[in-house]
Structures are given as C-alpha cells and as structure tokens.
Amino acid sequence: MKTQRVNISYCDLLYEKILKIKKYWHIITLILIMLLALFLRFWNFQNRYGIGYDGSRDAIVSLESARQFQLPLTGSFSSIGPITFGPWYYYYLILSNFIIPSVWAPWISIGLASFFMVFVMYKIGCIFHEKYFGIILALITSISPAQILASTQLQQHALIGFLSSSTIYLYLLHFKNTPKKHLSTLWGFIIGIAINMHYQATGLLILPFLLFILSKRKESIFFFLLGFLFSMIPLLIFELNNHWFNTRNIIDYILVGQYRVWTSNRWLSFIGKFWPEFWSYVVGTPYWISFILMLGTVFLFTIKFFQKKLSLIFGLILISFIIQVIILRYYRGEKFFGYLQFFHPYLIIFTGYPIFLLLKKIHNLSLSFLLILIYILLVFPNSIKFISVNKFNMETKQRMNTLIMNYPKTKFATYECKKVFDTDRIQGLLLFLYINRLYDDNGRKIALYNPGCTYSQGKILNNEIVDISSLTEAKIVTGGLEPITPLQIYTGTARWWFKEQP
C-alpha cells in the first residue's frame, strides 16, 4: 500500500504561524513591555542613581545595618516635625544587601519594585476587564516618568507605588473571589507597610474599609487586621519604649502643628493647576493632554454613573480616590509630587480606561496601533529625561577618582564643615568610599572645601577636595571640621533614641 503524500502550501504554513502568534499576542506584547520597562529603569543605572542627602544616608544605614546584623525600630524623620516613619523601608534595603550581589543592591531593589509594578498593573487590568486592558495599563506604567524617576531614588516613599498597586490588586481578588485567609492577612500587611514607609499612604485604608462595609464576609476583617497589626510591631515596640513619641507628636501636629504652616489650598488652583500637573508628572503626557484626560475621565465616569453602567468594583476604586483627593486638598503641608506615589496606580487606571474604551470601539487594527504609537511618542520624550546620568553622582565619582589618583592604595577618613550645612557632598563622597572599600576611620583625613570653615595648611586638590591630614586635631576643631563616619550616620538615623531617650 502506498502512503499518500499531503502537500501543504507555504501560505498554509504561514497562516498557521499567524494564528499561533495571534493566540499568544498578549504574552509577546507583555514581554516586550516588560523589557522596555527593564531598559528604562536599569540602563546605565550606576550613573543614574541618586546619592543626595537622603539617598546616601539610607544606603549607608542599610549597609551598616547589614554589616552589624542589626535592625532599626524606626525609619527616618518626617519633614513636618519630630515624627519618625516605620522601619520597613530600611528592612527592605537591608535584606537586598544579602540577596543582590552588588554594592548597588539598595538602589537595584527599588528599581525592581518599580519594574514589578508594571506586571501588577497588567494583572489589575486583566481582572478589571480583559488582557487588552492589562496590556494598556502595563504600557502606561512602563513608560511613566514618575516611576522611572522613582526607580533610581532611595527615599522613604520610593516603594509606595508598588505597594499601592498591590493594594488595589488584592482588593480586586477579594471582590471577585471568596477571600482566602492568607490573602486578607497579606492585604493588611501590605497596607501597613505602606503606611510605615510614609504616613500619607494612610488613605489606602479607605479601600478595604469600603469593601468590608459592603461585604457579607466579615470574617476577612480579622485576618486583615492581623496582617496590619503585624506590620506595626516594630513601631509599637519603639512607642512602648519611648513614651509614645510618635503618637504624641502626630496628635500635636493634627491639633496644633499643621496650623503653623500656610499653603495655598484654593479648590480652583488645586483642581485646575495642581492635578493636571501631577497627572502629567505621573503618566508623562503634556499638560494640556493631561488636562483633557482628567476632564474626559470625570465626564466618562459621570455618564456611566447616571446610566447605571458604573460597576461596583470600579465605583469603590473611584470613591476611595475621591476621598483621598479631598484629604489631600485639606492637608496643610507642601504637596510634593514625589510623596504622592500612592496615587500612581489610580491615575494610570484612569488614563488607561478611556484609551481602552476608545480602542474597543475602533475595529481597525492599524488605526488602533497608530493611536498607541502616538501616545508613546507623546510620553517618551518625558520618559527619556529621567534616564540621563545623575550630575551629582558623576561629580562625586570624579572626587573619588581624584583621591585614588593622588593617593593610590590609600584609605580615607572624611570630615565635614559644621558651620555651614554642606552634608550632601561629603556624605555622598563617604558613601562612594565606603562601597568601594576605601573608607577607614583611621585613614588619610580629607574634607571638601566650604567657605564656612578654615583649612590653613591643608592641601587643596582638584574637585574641591582638601587633604587635612597634616592638620592637628586642635586646628581641625578650630576650623569647624568634624569627622563624619558610617557608624555615626547609622547611629544618628536608626539608634538616635538610645542617646536622646525621648
């Protein structure tokens, strides 16, 4: 019997491959978006990382904590007064030093959080509607200038964007499915950590509060509170040992302290200027497009509400956002964009939703692709701005190289001028010396030139470096110089209460 040979044309094979690609298009697209996010957050990363006052301080605290195998009970101080944040931000940085094999581990860990936020936003979109919406949210997040900038900075609020998006994701899981005990506990724990890292994230509690009011599954509340309370244990230990230091000062700020500060709180300025600018900062669209997107989103949700087409799952997100906007409006402190990362996932969702609905109405694939390309071209110039090298980082690196060229195979001890505040520069240099193993308490004494101090008989090198190793201790003290060490920074930030006993 002869075997019959079947001839398959090239066109048939091509058609089968196209069908396979179409079947997995969202996976391929998501991988490309994640690669784009990875590039924007880690390209030339060593020269982009911020090492200013907060960045160098937090890096040194995490590195010194890891070296000593000690954990702090508080974070850094708030700018509004004598109030400290929780220590979970430092715990995250400390842990990164043991997991990531790089001296840049603290910064890399922050970048990874921003990177994984892209995937979390994708999952949020998938649960809300479908994979197409998830792809749109992932794309907006991946090229968000605010998230690209946040991925390179060591700051207390640097992880809030990821935690806020995780909060919304867990809310959706609770809403869509019967909540599992471990998910409820995790939800409370994540919100607690976010509040630990920056108290402005307290507004995230509104979402579970609204859900639990409407939900018939009240047993989830216990496990949510269990996770939340667990996140507060380090702060509670600190409070119990320091006469409720933070609690007293938070109450004082709410009742008295906030009224010592005046900021413009006009609704017209808040809605007409602050929010379009903040929207533009987060998603990267030009101001006028952000203004149109903001008005369009308000109009869209209003129409859907009156048509009774606004789903409860979306309605609760919207209500929680509105409440947080009102709280922010009446907050009397400075409204810095960088502190408001808990708003990022909200604005990304509200930007992506109108785009998603518009593309759903367009059945022409080429036109849909063109509109997405136009959006990317509008945003990308703002995204690219934040992948340039950090000027202060490069200046500090040049100072370290100057020391290496002048004194090869030498370690250094750093001194700062206490008469005129200039901690940023010398602390940044100390960090670079520390991570490159060029620092030693007994090393060659160096400082940076500051007109507030005197450097008689000191040797002036390039890049404002002054070699003060020839000066006696008496002359160093008389000149207004004091040593600045990693241990001193760690102790002053993480263990200050041992000395001051508040």
C-alpha positions in Angstrom: 0.0 0.0 0.0 1.4 3.4 -1.0 1.4 6.2 1.5 -0.5 9.2 0.2 1.6 12.4 0.5 -0.2 15.6 1.6 1.2 18.8 0.1 1.0 21.8 2.4 1.5 25.1 0.7 3.8 27.8 2.1 0.7 30.1 2.6 -1.0 27.5 4.8 2.1 27.2 7.0 2.3 31.0 7.2 -1.4 31.2 8.1 -0.9 28.6 10.9 2.0 30.6 12.3 0.0 33.8 12.2 -2.8 32.1 14.2 -0.3 30.9 16.8 1.1 34.4 17.1 -2.4 35.8 17.4 -3.2 33.3 20.1 -0.2 34.4 22.2 -0.1 38.1 21.2 -0.7 39.4 24.7 2.1 37.3 26.1 4.5 38.5 23.4 3.4 42.1 23.9 3.7 41.9 27.7 7.2 40.5 27.4 8.2 43.4 25.1 6.6 45.9 27.5 8.5 44.4 30.5 11.7 44.5 28.5 11.1 48.2 27.8 10.4 48.8 31.5 13.6 47.0 32.4 15.6 49.1 30.0 14.1 52.4 31.2 14.8 51.5 34.8 18.3 49.9 34.6 20.1 51.3 31.5 23.3 52.9 32.7 22.0 52.5 36.2 25.2 53.1 38.2 25.5 56.6 36.8 21.8 57.4 37.3 21.3 56.6 41.0 20.6 59.4 43.3 23.1 59.8 46.1 21.9 63.1 47.6 21.4 63.6 51.3 18.5 61.1 51.7 19.9 58.6 49.2 23.5 58.4 50.7 22.1 58.3 54.2 19.7 55.5 53.6 22.3 53.5 51.7 24.8 53.8 54.5 22.2 52.9 57.1 21.2 49.8 55.2 24.8 48.7 54.5 25.9 49.4 58.1 22.9 47.6 59.5 23.7 44.6 57.3 27.3 44.6 58.4 26.3 44.7 62.1 23.3 42.3 61.7 21.1 44.8 63.4 17.6 46.1 62.6 16.3 49.6 63.4 13.0 50.2 65.0 12.2 53.4 63.2 12.8 55.0 59.8 13.9 58.5 59.1 12.3 61.6 60.4 9.4 63.3 58.6 9.8 66.8 57.2 6.7 68.0 59.1 8.2 67.7 62.5 9.6 65.3 65.2 7.9 62.2 63.8 9.6 59.1 62.5 8.4 56.7 59.9 8.4 53.0 60.4 11.5 50.8 59.7 10.1 48.5 56.9 11.7 50.6 54.2 15.1 50.1 55.8 14.3 46.4 56.3 13.8 46.1 52.6 17.1 47.8 51.8 18.9 45.8 54.4 17.6 42.5 53.0 18.6 43.5 49.5 22.2 43.6 50.6 22.1 39.9 51.4 20.2 38.8 48.3 21.5 41.0 45.5 25.3 40.5 44.8 26.1 44.2 44.1 27.2 47.2 46.1 24.3 48.9 44.4 21.8 46.5 45.9 19.6 49.1 47.7 19.0 51.0 44.5 18.5 47.9 42.5 15.9 46.7 44.9 14.0 49.9 44.5 14.2 49.6 40.7 12.9 46.0 40.9 9.9 47.2 42.8 9.0 49.7 40.1 9.7 47.0 37.5 7.3 44.5 39.1 4.7 47.3 39.5 4.3 47.0 35.7 3.3 43.4 36.0 0.9 44.1 38.9 -0.8 46.8 36.8 -1.2 44.3 34.0 -2.9 41.9 36.4 -5.1 44.7 37.6 -6.3 45.4 34.0 -6.9 41.7 33.4 -9.1 41.4 36.4 -11.0 44.6 35.7 -11.8 43.8 32.1 -9.5 41.7 30.0 -5.9 41.1 28.9 -6.2 44.0 26.4 -6.8 46.5 29.3 -4.0 44.9 31.2 -1.6 45.5 28.3 -2.6 49.2 28.2 -2.0 49.7 31.9 1.3 47.8 31.7 2.4 50.1 28.9 1.4 53.3 30.7 3.3 52.1 33.8 6.4 51.0 32.0 7.0 54.5 30.4 5.7 56.5 33.3 8.3 59.2 34.0 7.4 59.3 37.7 8.0 55.6 38.1 11.2 55.8 36.1 12.5 58.5 38.4 11.3 56.7 41.5 13.2 53.6 40.4 16.6 55.4 40.9 16.0 57.2 44.2 16.5 56.0 47.8 13.6 57.7 49.6 11.1 56.6 52.3 8.3 56.8 49.8 10.1 55.0 46.9 8.2 51.8 47.3 4.7 53.2 47.8 3.8 53.0 44.1 4.4 49.2 44.0 2.6 48.8 47.4 -0.4 50.9 46.3 -0.8 48.9 43.1 -0.5 45.7 45.1 -3.3 47.0 47.4 -5.6 47.6 44.5 -4.8 44.1 43.1 -5.6 42.4 46.4 -8.8 44.4 46.6 -9.8 43.1 43.2 -9.0 39.5 44.3 -11.2 40.0 47.4 -14.0 41.5 45.3 -14.0 38.8 42.6 -13.5 35.7 44.7 -14.2 34.4 48.2 -11.3 35.9 50.1 -8.8 33.4 51.5 -7.3 34.0 54.9 -3.8 34.4 53.8 -4.7 37.0 51.1 -6.6 39.0 53.7 -3.6 38.9 56.0 -1.3 39.8 53.2 -3.6 42.7 52.2 -3.5 44.2 55.7 0.3 43.6 56.0 1.0 45.4 52.7 -1.2 48.4 53.6 0.5 48.5 57.0 4.0 48.5 55.4 2.9 51.3 53.0 1.8 53.5 56.0 5.0 52.6 57.8 7.0 53.9 54.9 5.1 57.2 54.6 2.1 58.3 56.6 0.4 59.9 53.6 -0.4 56.3 52.4 -2.9 56.1 55.3 -5.6 56.8 52.7 -5.1 53.3 51.3 -7.2 52.1 54.3 -10.3 53.6 52.7 -10.5 50.8 50.0 -10.7 47.9 52.5 -12.9 49.9 54.7 -15.4 50.4 51.9 -15.2 46.8 50.8 -15.7 45.4 54.3 -18.7 47.6 54.9 -20.4 46.3 51.8 -19.1 42.7 52.0 -21.0 40.0 53.8 -17.8 38.1 54.5 -16.9 39.8 57.8 -14.5 37.1 58.9 -11.9 38.6 56.5 -11.7 41.7 58.7 -10.0 39.7 61.5 -7.3 38.4 59.2 -6.8 41.8 57.5 -6.3 43.4 61.0 -3.9 40.6 61.9 -1.7 41.4 58.9 -2.0 45.1 59.6 -1.0 44.8 63.3 1.9 42.6 62.4 3.4 45.3 60.2 3.1 47.8 63.1 5.0 45.6 65.7 8.4 47.4 65.3 6.8 50.8 65.6 4.8 49.6 68.6 7.9 48.4 70.3 9.5 51.8 69.7 6.5 53.6 71.1 6.2 51.4 74.2 9.9 52.2 75.0 9.9 55.9 74.2 6.8 57.3 75.9 4.7 57.1 72.7 7.0 59.6 71.0 5.4 59.4 67.5 1.8 59.1 68.7 2.2 62.3 70.9 3.8 64.2 68.0 1.3 63.1 65.4 -1.6 64.2 67.7 0.2 67.5 68.3 0.6 68.0 64.5 -3.0 67.3 63.8 -4.3 69.6 66.6 -1.7 72.4 66.6 1.3 71.9 64.3 -0.4 71.9 60.9 -1.8 75.4 61.6 1.7 76.8 61.9 2.1 76.2 58.1 0.3 78.1 55.4 -0.1 76.8 51.9 -2.5 77.8 49.1 -5.5 75.5 49.3 -7.9 77.1 46.8 -10.1 74.5 45.1 -9.6 76.3 41.8 -5.8 76.1 42.0 -5.9 72.5 43.3 -8.2 71.2 40.6 -7.1 73.5 37.7 -3.4 73.6 38.2 -2.1 71.0 40.7 -3.9 68.0 39.4 -3.3 68.4 35.7 0.4 69.0 36.5 0.5 66.0 38.8 -1.3 63.9 36.2 1.3 65.0 33.6 4.1 64.1 36.0 2.8 60.6 36.6 1.7 59.4 33.1 4.1 61.7 31.1 1.6 63.3 28.7 1.9 67.1 28.0 0.0 69.3 30.4 -2.9 70.1 28.0 -3.4 66.4 27.2 -3.3 65.6 30.9 -6.0 68.2 31.5 -8.1 66.8 28.7 -7.6 63.2 30.1 -8.6 64.4 33.6 -11.8 66.1 32.4 -12.6 63.3 30.0 -12.3 60.7 32.8 -14.6 62.8 35.1 -17.1 63.1 32.2 -16.9 59.4 31.4 -17.5 58.2 34.9 -20.3 60.7 35.4 -22.1 59.5 32.3 -21.6 55.8 33.3 -22.9 56.6 36.8 -26.1 58.2 35.6 -26.6 55.4 33.0 -26.1 53.0 35.9 -23.3 51.3 33.9 -20.6 52.0 36.5 -19.7 48.7 38.1 -19.4 48.5 41.9 -15.9 47.2 41.6 -14.9 50.3 39.7 -17.1 52.5 41.8 -15.3 51.7 45.0 -12.0 52.5 43.4 -13.4 55.8 42.3 -14.8 56.6 45.8 -11.6 55.8 47.5 -9.7 58.0 45.1 -12.1 61.0 45.6 -11.9 60.7 49.4 -8.1 60.7 49.2 -8.2 63.8 46.9 -10.3 65.6 49.5 -8.0 64.6 52.3 -5.0 65.9 50.2 -6.8 69.2 49.5 -7.2 69.9 53.2 -3.6 68.8 54.1 -1.8 72.0 55.0 1.7 70.9 54.2 3.6 71.1 51.0 2.2 68.8 48.3 5.3 67.4 46.7 4.6 65.1 43.7 7.3 62.6 44.9 5.4 62.0 48.1 2.2 61.1 46.4 3.1 57.7 44.9 0.0 56.1 46.4 -1.9 58.0 43.7 0.1 56.5 40.8 -1.9 53.3 40.1 -5.2 55.3 40.3 -4.0 57.8 37.7 -2.7 55.0 35.5 -6.0 53.2 35.7 -8.0 56.4 35.0 -5.7 57.2 32.0 -5.9 53.7 30.6 -9.6 53.3 30.9 -10.7 55.9 28.3 -8.0 54.7 26.0 -9.2 51.1 26.4 -12.8 52.1 25.6 -11.8 54.1 22.6 -9.7 51.3 21.2 -12.5 48.9 21.8 -14.8 51.0 19.6 -12.2 51.0 16.8 -12.2 47.8 14.9 -9.4 48.8 12.6 -6.1 47.2 13.9 -3.9 49.6 12.1 -5.7 52.6 13.5 -5.5 51.2 17.0 -1.8 50.6 16.6 -1.3 54.2 15.3 -3.1 55.7 18.3 -1.0 53.7 20.7 2.1 54.8 18.8 1.0 58.4 19.1 0.6 58.0 22.8 4.1 56.5 23.2 5.6 59.3 21.1 3.9 62.0 23.3 5.1 60.4 26.5 8.6 59.1 25.5 10.4 62.4 25.5 9.5 62.9 29.2 10.4 59.3 29.9 13.9 59.7 28.3 14.6 62.8 30.5 14.9 60.5 33.5 17.4 58.0 32.1 20.1 60.6 31.9 23.1 60.5 34.2 22.8 62.0 37.7 25.0 65.1 37.8 25.8 64.9 41.5 26.6 61.2 41.1 29.2 61.9 38.4 30.7 64.8 40.4 31.1 62.6 43.4 32.6 59.8 41.3 35.2 62.3 40.0 36.1 63.3 43.5 36.7 59.7 44.5 38.8 59.1 41.4 40.8 62.3 42.2 41.6 60.8 45.6 42.6 57.4 44.1 44.9 59.2 41.5 46.6 61.3 44.2 46.8 58.6 46.9 46.7 55.1 45.3 46.2 52.1 47.6 45.1 54.5 50.4 42.0 54.6 52.6 40.4 57.8 53.7 38.6 59.3 56.7 36.0 62.1 55.9 35.4 65.3 57.7 32.5 67.8 57.2 32.2 71.5 57.9 29.7 72.0 60.7 29.5 75.8 60.4 27.7 75.9 57.0 25.4 72.9 56.1 27.0 71.0 53.3 26.4 67.4 54.3 25.2 66.3 50.9 28.6 66.5 49.2 30.7 64.9 51.8 28.2 62.3 52.7 27.9 61.3 49.0 31.7 61.0 48.9 31.7 59.0 52.1 29.2 56.6 50.5 31.4 56.1 47.4 34.5 55.5 49.5 32.5 53.1 51.8 31.1 50.9 49.0 34.5 50.8 47.2 36.2 49.8 50.5 38.3 53.0 50.5 37.0 54.2 53.9 38.7 53.8 57.2 38.2 55.7 60.5 42.0 56.0 60.7 42.6 56.7 57.1 44.0 59.9 55.4 41.9 62.8 56.5 40.1 64.6 53.8 37.3 67.3 53.5 35.5 69.3 50.9 36.1 73.0 50.6 33.5 75.1 52.3 33.8 78.9 52.9 32.3 78.5 56.3 35.4 76.6 57.6 39.2 77.3 57.6 41.7 74.9 56.1 45.1 76.5 56.9 48.0 74.3 56.0 45.6 71.9 54.2 46.5 70.7 50.8 43.9 71.6 48.1 43.4 69.0 45.4 41.1 69.0 42.4 37.3 68.9 42.6 37.2 70.9 45.9 38.9 68.2 47.9 41.2 69.3 50.8 43.7 67.0 52.3 43.7 67.9 56.0 45.9 65.0 57.2 48.7 67.4 58.1 46.5 69.4 60.5 46.5 68.8 64.2 43.2 67.8 65.9 43.2 71.2 67.6 43.3 73.0 64.2 40.7 70.7 62.7 38.3 71.5 65.6 39.1 75.2 65.5 38.5 75.2 61.7 34.9 73.9 62.3 35.5 70.4 61.0 34.2 67.2 62.5 34.5 63.6 61.4 31.6 62.0 59.6 31.5 58.2 59.7 29.2 55.4 58.5 28.6 54.4 62.2 27.8 58.0 63.1 25.2 58.2 60.3 23.7 54.8 61.2 23.5 55.6 64.9 22.1 59.1 64.3 19.4 57.7 62.0 18.5 54.3 63.4 19.5 54.5 67.1 19.2 58.2 68.0 16.7 57.4 70.7 19.3 55.4 72.7 21.0 58.7 73.4 18.2 61.2 73.5 15.7 59.0 75.3 12.6 60.9 74.2 
